């Protein structure tokens, strides 16, 4: 019992220190172009992505068509995924602008509420996702960063972990269709 407690405390300490060592959203406050999620995620976007495992090997490729709209402070991101193995998935994010660059979001496969903040050209989002793998569902944490490159292109890099252990990474490019 004592050994388990010490191990748990050690893992928690390492995870806490790792969280402090990384970049913070405030590091991007002066970067341009300035990202306004309500403006960028409005209309239709195409996304192209890969999931890499912890060794860096591409496990899955995918494309996404996103239909995005806002009504005041409330947004909907309706996403249709097509994976390289032919499977499909739908996710509908419901976002809320909380003011001062802060957002919350929910989706059917997200456990609880995602919380995010935009500063400069960057947006950082944290959430727990219920991820189905081989007939089981695992709750995994995402540390999701987006960087606006220009008015049409945004890059997204999300680290996936469980119990503070990095499982892999999702890398995406978003391209906003002309209006």
N, C-alpha and C positions, 0 to 999 in steps of 0.2 A: 504494500500500500504506500509506504513511504517513498519507495523507488518510483512508483507511478506518479506520485505527487511532484517529486523533484523533476522527473522527465517532463511532465506537463508544464511546470513553471519554466523550465529551460526552453521549451518550444515556444511558449508565449513570449518570453523575453527576446528571443531571436527574432520572432515575427514583429514585435514592437520596434526593435532597433532597425530592422530592415525597412519598416514603414517610414521611419524618421529620416532615413538616409536618402530616399529618393526625391525626385523633383516635386515641387509644390505648384499648385495652379498659379499662385502669385508670381512665380518666376517668369510667367509669360505675359504679365499685365501690359507691358509696353510693345508687344509684338503686333505687327500689322499683316494683313488686314484684320480688323476687329471682327470677331465672330458674334453674330446675333443668331442664335438657334432658331428663333421664330422666323427670321428672314431666310436663312439657308434651307432649313427643313420646311419649305413651303413650295408645293409643286411636285413634280415627278423627278426622282433621282434613280440612277443605276449604280449599283455597287458591285465590286469584284473583290473576292477575298480568298484567303487560305487559312486553314487551321494547321499549326505546326505543334508537334509534341515537344516534350521538354528537351529532346536531343536536337530539335530544329528541323526534323523531317516533316515534309508536308504530308498530312494525313488525309485532308479533304480540301477540295476547291469548291467554290460556290459563287453564284451570282444572286443578286437581290434587285427586285424592282420595288421602289418605295413610293407610295402616294402619300403626300404629307399636306396637312392643312391645319390652320389655326383659327379659333374663334375667340378673340380677346386673348386671355392668358392661358387658354386650354388648347393643346395641340394633339393631333392624332398622326402617328407614323404607321401606316399600313404596309407591312413588309411581306413580300412573297419570295421565298428562297428556293433555288434549284441547286442541288448538290451534284458533284461530279459522279456520284454513283446512281444518279437518276431520281433520288428521293426528293420530296418537296416539303416545305414547311411554311406556315403562316405565323407571323407574330404581329400583334397590334399593340404598339406603345401608346399610352395615354399620358401625355406630359402636362405639367403645370408650371408656368413661369411664376416664381415666388418673389421676384424683384431682385435687384442688385446682382444680376447674372446667375442667380440660383434657380435650380429646377428640381422637380421631383417627377417620378415616372413609375408607371405600373404596366405590367404585361402579364398575360396568362401563365407564362412559364417563369416569371420572376417572383421570387419569394419575398413578400413584403414590398417595400417601396425603395426604388432607386433614388439616390440623391446625387446631384451634380452641380458644378459651378463652372461658369465661363469667365475667363480673363484674357484680354488681348485676343490672340488668334486661337486660343486653346480652350478645350472643354474637358473636364475630368468628371467621370461618372463612376460610382461604386454601387454594386448590387450583387445579390445572390440569385443564381439561376438554378432551376430544377432541370438537370441535363440527363436525358435518357441515353443509356449506353448498354447495349447488349441485354435488353429486357429489364434493366434496373434503372432507377432514377437516383442521381446523386446531386446533392446541393453543393454547388461550387461558387466561389467568389470571383467576381470580375473587377479588375482595376482598369478602367476603360478610358483611354485618352484620344481626343480628336484634335486635329490641327488644320485650320483653314489655310489653304495654299493660295487660292484666288477665289473670285466670286462663284466659280463652278466646281472647283475640286477641293475635297477635304480628305485627309488621310486619317486612318483610325488604327490604333494599336491597343489591344486589350490583353492583359495577362490574366490567366485563369489559374486559380489555386484552390486547394482544400487543406484545412488545418495549417495554413501558412506555407504549404509546400507547393511550389510552382508546377503546374501540370502541363502547361502549353501556352500558346499565344494565338490570337486571331489578328490578322492584318487585313485591312480593307481599304479600298479607295472608293470614295463617293464621287459621282459626277452628276451635277445637276443639269437636267435637260433645259434647253432654252425655252423661255415662256412662249 
